[in-house]
Amino acid sequence: MACAFVIATMVCGWPVAILWTSDTPGWWFNAIFTVMLVGLPIGFWAGYVASVRDAARERAAQRQWSSLRVTARPIRGIVSSRRVGFLEEGGVASFTLTVATGESGLASFRANWRPPAGGPAFLLESQVPGIGAEIRVWVPSEPQPEHPVFLVEVADPTVSHHGVG
């Protein structure tokens, strides 16, 4: 991707150089097209950097959870609020749950879900746990003062879970 963005930057930069060295209707014309042509690769690079940063943060959380999951213990949580982001087709693009627990030091926190990378996740809004839904939160036995990692286990409310406790 970085190579593609370098090529895109050069492709957008070449017309800017031509624009400022040739006859045009005026400096305002050059300025408008310069902003458009320079803004495009800046947007690409900003998205790429944000994506790399998010991926690094997620990998760090996965590594931390891998080392802590052996001693993790389940606690009960309740969904106190939720925010759902939608795709154009009406499916769920992501959701954030605010979870309340009765544990000291872990009164409330937010948990995020996004579909797995590389494939569509067909999730409907009715499948997102509602406010008041009980959930299971896996917390490490050892306190994590900086950057705590929890695993939130939720059930699809549209599926019957008889006998599951």
Secondary structure, DSSP 8 states (H G I E B T S, - for coil): -HHHHHHHHHHHHHHHHHHHHS--S-HHHHHHHHHHHHHHHHHHHHHHHHHHHHHHHHHHHHHHHHHHGGG-EEEEEEEEEEEEEE-TTSSEEEEEEEEEESSTT-SEEEEEE---TTS-----GGGS--TT-EEEEEE-SS--SSS---EEE---TTS--TT--
